Amino acid sequence: MEKVSESFVEIEYDQSLNIISLKWLTSPSSQEFRMGMNHLITILQAYPTGTLLTDTTHLGALSEEDQTWSYTEWLEQAVTYGYDTLVLIISPDIFAQMAVEEIMAQANAATQGRIVNQYFDNEQDARAWIKQRSETESQ
């Protein structure tokens, strides 16, 4: 199993659901945010599942520059490696929610709505949705 562990983020391929999960452990600096997102690209290359489960509970607010970078430079690379579904665990912090929602709105515009987005407030419900979707698609 491919896994990246930094003090601010954990990313791993979860074979049981065929997803890549990313969990922000602390609010990252700009450099840490971009490093984490680039680690994600590396894992997407190795495991082109297309589905990302991202826990933004501890992400915090992102700068406008990082938001723009994520839906311009990063998104283009991710889509190249099969990224097509984002399942988000949303932070209760309103500023973090606003940053994530802005990124998602811009990403949807950039991909013309080709990325499926689902929002949850806990990991259990997010994983249940992924499992149900996977079972439905395999029928």
C-alpha positions as CSV (number, residue, x, y, z in Angstrom):
1,M,0.0,0.0,0.0
2,E,1.4,3.4,-1.0
3,K,1.4,5.9,1.8
4,V,2.7,9.3,2.4
5,S,3.0,10.6,6.0
6,E,4.0,14.2,6.8
7,S,3.4,16.1,10.0
8,F,0.6,18.0,8.2
9,V,-1.0,15.4,5.9
10,E,-1.5,11.6,5.4
11,I,-2.2,10.2,2.0
12,E,-2.7,6.5,1.1
13,Y,-4.2,4.2,-1.4
14,D,-7.0,2.2,0.2
15,Q,-7.3,-1.1,-1.7
16,S,-10.5,-2.2,0.0
17,L,-12.5,0.7,-1.6
18,N,-10.0,1.4,-4.5
19,I,-9.7,5.0,-3.5
20,I,-7.0,7.4,-2.4
21,S,-7.6,9.0,0.9
22,L,-6.0,12.3,2.0
23,K,-6.3,13.7,5.5
24,W,-5.1,17.1,6.5
25,L,-3.7,16.8,10.1
26,T,-3.1,20.5,10.6
27,S,-3.7,23.7,8.7
28,P,-0.8,23.6,6.2
29,S,1.4,26.5,5.1
30,S,1.3,27.3,1.4
31,Q,4.4,25.2,0.8
32,E,3.0,22.3,2.8
33,F,-0.4,22.5,1.0
34,R,1.3,22.3,-2.4
35,M,3.6,19.6,-1.3
36,G,0.7,17.5,0.0
37,M,-1.3,18.0,-3.2
38,N,1.8,17.0,-5.3
39,H,2.2,13.9,-3.2
40,L,-1.4,13.2,-4.1
41,I,-0.5,13.4,-7.8
42,T,2.3,10.9,-7.3
43,I,-0.1,8.4,-5.7
44,L,-2.7,9.0,-8.4
45,Q,-0.1,8.1,-11.0
46,A,0.7,4.8,-9.2
47,Y,-3.0,4.1,-8.4
48,P,-5.2,5.7,-11.0
49,T,-8.4,5.0,-9.1
50,G,-10.0,8.4,-9.9
51,T,-11.7,8.6,-6.5
52,L,-10.3,10.8,-3.8
53,L,-11.6,10.9,-0.2
54,T,-10.4,14.1,1.3
55,D,-10.8,15.0,5.0
56,T,-10.6,18.8,5.2
57,T,-11.6,18.9,8.9
58,H,-8.2,20.4,9.9
59,L,-7.3,22.1,6.6
60,G,-8.1,25.7,7.7
61,A,-8.4,28.6,5.3
62,L,-6.3,28.7,2.1
63,S,-4.8,31.7,0.4
64,E,-6.3,32.9,-2.8
65,E,-3.0,31.9,-4.5
66,D,-3.3,28.3,-3.3
67,Q,-6.9,28.1,-4.2
68,T,-6.1,29.3,-7.8
69,W,-3.1,27.0,-8.0
70,S,-5.3,24.0,-7.0
71,Y,-7.9,24.5,-9.7
72,T,-5.5,25.6,-12.5
73,E,-2.2,23.8,-12.3
74,W,-2.9,20.9,-9.9
75,L,-6.4,20.0,-11.3
76,E,-5.1,19.6,-14.8
77,Q,-2.5,17.1,-13.7
78,A,-4.9,15.2,-11.5
79,V,-7.5,14.8,-14.4
80,T,-4.7,13.6,-16.6
81,Y,-4.2,10.7,-14.1
82,G,-7.9,9.8,-14.0
83,Y,-9.2,11.9,-11.2
84,D,-13.0,12.1,-11.6
85,T,-14.6,11.9,-8.1
86,L,-14.0,13.9,-5.0
87,V,-15.6,12.9,-1.7
88,L,-15.1,15.6,0.9
89,I,-15.3,15.5,4.6
90,I,-16.0,19.2,5.3
91,S,-14.6,21.1,8.2
92,P,-17.0,22.8,10.6
93,D,-14.9,25.9,10.3
94,I,-16.8,28.4,8.1
95,F,-13.6,29.9,6.5
96,A,-12.3,26.5,5.6
97,Q,-15.7,25.6,4.1
98,M,-15.7,28.8,2.1
99,A,-12.2,28.1,0.7
100,V,-13.1,24.5,-0.2
101,E,-16.4,25.6,-1.8
102,E,-14.6,28.2,-3.9
103,I,-12.1,25.7,-5.1
104,M,-14.8,23.2,-6.0
105,A,-16.8,25.9,-7.9
106,Q,-13.7,26.9,-9.9
107,A,-12.8,23.2,-10.5
108,N,-16.3,22.4,-11.7
109,A,-16.1,25.3,-14.1
110,A,-12.6,24.3,-15.3
111,T,-13.7,20.7,-15.9
112,Q,-17.2,21.6,-17.2
113,G,-18.7,19.6,-14.3
114,R,-17.0,16.3,-15.2
115,I,-15.8,15.9,-11.6
116,V,-18.4,14.3,-9.2
117,N,-18.4,16.0,-5.8
118,Q,-20.0,14.6,-2.7
119,Y,-19.9,16.3,0.7
120,F,-20.1,14.7,4.2
121,D,-19.5,15.7,7.7
122,N,-18.0,12.4,8.8
123,E,-15.8,9.7,7.3
124,Q,-18.2,6.8,8.0
125,D,-20.9,8.3,5.8
126,A,-18.4,9.2,3.1
127,R,-17.0,5.7,2.9
128,A,-20.5,4.2,2.9
129,W,-21.4,6.4,-0.1
130,I,-18.2,5.3,-1.9
131,K,-18.9,1.7,-1.2
132,Q,-22.6,2.0,-2.4
133,R,-21.5,3.8,-5.5
134,S,-18.9,1.2,-6.3
135,E,-21.4,-1.6,-5.9
136,T,-24.0,0.1,-8.1
137,E,-21.4,0.7,-10.8
138,S,-20.3,-2.9,-10.8
139,Q,-23.8,-4.2,-11.4
